[in-house]
Amino acid sequence: MNNDFKDDLRGDSSDDNQNSFQDKLQDENINDSDNNLSNNKTAKNGEVSESEANENDDDSVVNMLKEENKILENKYKRALADYQNLLKNSAEEKLELLKYSLEGFLLEILPIYSNLNASISNLSDEQANNPWVEGVKYIIKQFDEFFSKNDVSKIKTFGEKFDYNTMEAVDGQGDYVVKELRPGYKLKNKTIIAAGVVVGDRIEDKSN
């Protein structure tokens, strides 16, 4: 009977040990599962963090490219503006040079033109029919066409109010031109040769 009791005790002890071992295994399995879950979460968090980092890197690259594009666009606009200003300045300088060169030429040629006009202004009928007069008139016509194309105009004087900007009073007193002694000319709006005039009282009839 004592042996049976001992066997029972041994059996109970064996069962307890087995149960304890199973509990321990179960606890270890649970711990392993928890560790696996934790590792999986950590891995997923790592993947999310890496993905977010990649997205941030992409955004940084895009922003950097936008800034570079903006800088290049501003440089292009400045370069284009400088080029257009250069063209404009060059064109204006060329026009000024052309204007001054034409002005110099006109200062040489206009007195000759005036003398040609004066040479046929007081001719008799017999002289007016002379062939050389027709030749002079033809030359004057060519001058007139050239002057018209280049905005050269004769200054109106007789009967006009005296203008210090376009006229030179050679004789007389008054505010109006009563006689023209020397014709004056303008290139566009600039007086290049002032008209020499005699001034006096206002004349109602402007026919010269």
C-alpha positions in Angstrom: 0.0 0.0 0.0 2.8 2.3 0.7 4.3 1.4 -2.7 1.0 2.3 -4.4 0.9 5.6 -2.5 4.5 6.3 -3.6 3.6 5.5 -7.2 0.7 7.8 -7.0 2.9 10.5 -5.7 5.4 9.9 -8.5 2.6 9.9 -11.0 1.2 13.2 -9.6 4.7 14.7 -9.6 5.3 13.5 -13.2 2.0 15.0 -14.2 2.8 18.3 -12.5 6.2 18.4 -14.2 4.6 17.7 -17.6 2.0 20.4 -17.0 4.7 22.8 -15.9 6.8 22.0 -19.0 3.8 22.4 -21.3 3.0 25.7 -19.6 6.6 26.8 -20.1 6.5 25.8 -23.8 3.2 27.7 -24.2 4.7 30.8 -22.6 7.7 30.6 -24.8 5.5 30.2 -27.9 3.5 33.2 -26.8 6.7 35.2 -26.2 8.0 34.1 -29.7 4.7 35.1 -31.2 4.9 38.5 -29.5 8.4 38.9 -30.6 7.5 38.0 -34.2 4.6 40.5 -34.1 6.9 43.1 -32.7 9.5 42.4 -35.3 6.9 42.5 -38.1 5.6 45.8 -36.8 9.2 47.1 -36.6 9.8 45.9 -40.2 6.6 47.5 -41.4 7.4 50.7 -39.6 10.8 50.6 -41.2 9.3 50.2 -44.6 6.9 53.0 -44.0 9.7 55.2 -42.7 11.8 54.4 -45.8 8.8 55.1 -48.1 8.2 58.4 -46.4 11.9 59.2 -46.6 11.8 58.4 -50.4 8.8 60.6 -50.8 10.5 63.4 -48.9 13.6 63.0 -51.1 11.4 63.1 -54.3 9.7 66.3 -53.0 13.1 67.8 -52.3 14.3 67.0 -55.8 11.2 68.4 -57.4 11.4 71.6 -55.3 15.1 72.0 -56.2 14.3 71.6 -59.9 11.6 74.1 -59.7 13.9 76.6 -58.0 16.6 76.0 -60.7 14.0 76.4 -63.4 12.9 79.6 -61.9 16.4 80.9 -61.7 17.1 79.9 -65.3 13.9 81.5 -66.5 14.8 84.8 -64.7 18.3 84.7 -66.3 16.7 84.1 -69.7 14.3 87.0 -69.3 17.1 89.3 -68.2 19.3 88.2 -71.1 16.4 88.7 -73.5 15.7 92.2 -72.2 19.4 93.1 -72.4 19.5 91.8 -76.0 16.3 93.7 -76.9 17.7 96.9 -75.3 21.0 96.4 -77.3 19.1 96.0 -80.5 17.0 99.1 -79.7 20.0 101.2 -78.7 21.9 100.0 -81.8 18.9 100.9 -84.0 18.6 104.3 -82.4 22.3 104.9 -82.7 22.2 104.0 -86.4 19.2 106.3 -86.9 21.1 109.1 -85.2 24.2 108.5 -87.3 22.1 108.4 -90.4 20.3 111.6 -89.3 23.5 113.4 -88.7 25.1 112.2 -91.9 22.0 113.3 -93.8 22.0 116.6 -92.0 25.6 117.2 -92.9 24.8 116.4 -96.6 21.8 118.7 -96.5 23.9 121.6 -95.1 26.1 121.2 -98.2 23.4 120.7 -100.8 20.5 123.0 -99.7 22.4 126.3 -100.5 22.9 124.9 -104.0 19.3 124.0 -104.2 18.3 127.5 -103.1 20.6 129.1 -105.7 19.0 127.0 -108.4 15.6 128.2 -107.4 16.8 131.8 -107.3 18.4 131.5 -110.8 15.0 130.8 -112.4 12.8 132.9 -110.1 13.0 136.2 -112.0 13.4 135.2 -115.7 11.9 137.0 -118.6 9.5 135.1 -120.9 12.2 134.7 -123.5 14.7 133.4 -120.9 12.1 131.0 -119.4 11.7 129.3 -122.7 15.5 128.6 -122.9 16.3 124.8 -122.8 18.8 125.2 -120.0 15.9 126.5 -117.8 14.0 123.3 -118.4 17.2 121.4 -117.4 17.4 123.4 -114.1 13.7 122.8 -113.4 14.2 119.1 -113.9 17.1 119.1 -111.4 15.0 121.1 -108.9 12.2 118.5 -109.3 14.6 115.7 -108.5 15.8 117.6 -105.4 12.1 118.1 -104.3 11.4 114.4 -104.6 14.5 113.5 -102.6 13.7 116.1 -99.9 10.1 114.8 -99.7 11.3 111.2 -99.1 13.6 112.3 -96.3 11.2 114.7 -94.5 13.0 117.8 -95.5 10.7 120.8 -95.7 11.0 124.5 -96.5 10.1 126.9 -93.6 7.1 129.1 -94.3 8.0 132.7 -93.7 6.2 135.5 -95.6 3.2 136.8 -93.6 3.9 134.3 -90.8 4.5 135.4 -87.2 8.2 135.6 -86.5 9.5 132.4 -84.9 12.9 132.5 -83.1 13.2 128.7 -83.5 13.0 128.7 -87.3 13.9 132.3 -88.4 16.6 134.9 -88.2 15.6 138.5 -88.3 18.0 140.3 -90.6 16.3 143.6 -90.7 13.1 145.5 -89.6 11.0 145.7 -86.5 7.8 143.9 -85.8 6.3 140.5 -85.1 5.6 139.4 -88.6 7.7 138.4 -91.7 7.3 140.9 -94.5 10.1 139.6 -96.7 12.2 136.5 -97.1 15.9 137.0 -97.8 17.1 133.5 -97.4 15.1 130.3 -97.4 15.1 128.1 -94.3 14.8 124.3 -94.1 13.8 121.7 -91.5 14.8 118.0 -91.2 11.7 116.4 -89.7 11.1 118.7 -86.8 14.6 120.1 -86.5 15.6 123.4 -88.0 18.9 122.8 -89.9 19.0 126.2 -91.7 17.2 129.2 -90.3 15.3 131.4 -92.7 16.7 134.9 -93.0 13.8 137.4 -93.0 12.8 141.0 -92.7 10.2 141.7 -90.0 7.5 144.3 -89.7 3.8 144.8 -89.1 1.3 142.1 -89.9 0.4 141.7 -93.5 -3.1 140.6 -94.4 -2.3 139.5 -97.9 0.3 136.7 -97.7 0.8 136.4 -101.4 4.5 137.1 -102.2 
